Amino acid sequence: MRIDLRSDTVTRPTPGMLEAIMNAETGDDVYKEDPTVNELEDRMAKLFGMDEALFFPSGSMANQAAIKLHTNPGEQLICDKWAHVFNYEGGGASFNSGVSCKLVDGDRGMINAAQVLNAINPPDFYHSPLTTLVCLENTTNKGGGACYELDTIREIREVCDKHQLGLHLDGARLMNAIVAKDQDPKDFGSLADTISVCFSKGLGTPLGTVLVGKKERMKNAIRVRKILGGGMRQVGYMAAAGLYALDHHVSRLSEDHKRAKEISEVLKESDFVRKVEPTETNIVIFYLNENLSEEKFINDLKGEDIHISNMGDGKLRIVTHLDYTSEMHSKFLDVLKNYK
């Protein structure tokens, strides 16, 4: 029995999702004639109380498009030092938009309004890049699935409004945060200018991210998607997977969160673990004692056909997901409890 906890991207479509995919009505989405894509976009825009939505093949492309919509070359965005847009999108901010990133040392990947304010370059000081955008990530990947409080985002929004900055929310796992904190998606829509929501992580689809936003920000989104190579044809098959996920895979995220917390508690009691980050959603970040190398521990788990991620700097990651069953969970907990 293979237990793959490297990421929640490793899931396969459920039988119900496959049926939805096979029965999808499709058209040419480049012409905006795919009815299933149009339905998903409309539903996501309404869910977040936004004006418009656009379907992208990946979260990175959606984030990169958002950055492009908010900025001009030579400008600068503010984000946490662990932000996905800086660490895991291949340098896309500089390559695609010609902008630099001002990195903030936040708390588990989350930044606050005071830090944002301090990171803004003086707009009349032409020696430094013009600050035009703030990028937040919710939940945080390298921060262990940490969730922003809405009040924190409100305070950041106030800073952005005062200094004429855009606010983009990388919501790759935003549904995890919404379920964990019992939040209203429309609250996020009222605060951010653009939000990306990924379907191929906790929601279990093969691909797809939807970018939602306010009309004035989204007017060139389809053009930017085309420039980035994201024009798609009969992609309604994947949009159907997204619609199915909205109906069947959102509330069950609480199961992933519960299992992640149970793993976290076992790790906290293990004598080979130095530290476990607070576990709010489906990501567990932990650090080993100095006398046990990450390589040995990961290889020992592989001997049990259990697979986790090494994120560097001593940071190990476990991600629970749709395909991680109760049987797998029991075995994994046993392995951890009996590890010598």
Sequence and secondary structure as in RCSB ss.txt:
>XXXX:A:sequence
MRIDLRSDTVTRPTPGMLEAIMNAETGDDVYKEDPTVNELEDRMAKLFGMDEALFFPSGSMANQAAIKLHTNPGE
QLICDKWAHVFNYEGGGASFNSGVSCKLVDGDRGMINAAQVLNAINPPDFYHSPLTTLVCLENTTNKGGGACYEL
DTIREIREVCDKHQLGLHLDGARLMNAIVAKDQDPKDFGSLADTISVCFSKGLGTPLGTVLVGKKERMKNAIRVR
KILGGGMRQVGYMAAAGLYALDHHVSRLSEDHKRAKEISEVLKESDFVRKVEPTETNIVIFYLNENLSEEKFIND
LKGEDIHISNMGDGKLRIVTHLDYTSEMHSKFLDVLKNYK
>XXXX:A:secstr
  EE S TT     HHHHHHHHT     GGGT  HHHHHHHHHHHHHTT SEEEEES HHHHHHHHHHHH  TT 
EEEEETT HHHHSSTTHHHHHH  EEEEE  BTTB  HHHHHHH   TT TTS  EEEEEEESS TTTTS    H
HHHHHHHHHHHHTT EEEEEETTHHHHHHHHT  HHHHHHH SEEEEESSSTT  SS EEEEE HHHHTTHHHHH
HHTT   SSTHHHHHHHHHHHHHTSTTHHHHHHHHHHHHHHHHT TTEEEE    SSEEEEEE TTS HHHHHHH
HHHTTEE EE STT EEEE  TT  HHHHHHHHHHHHT  
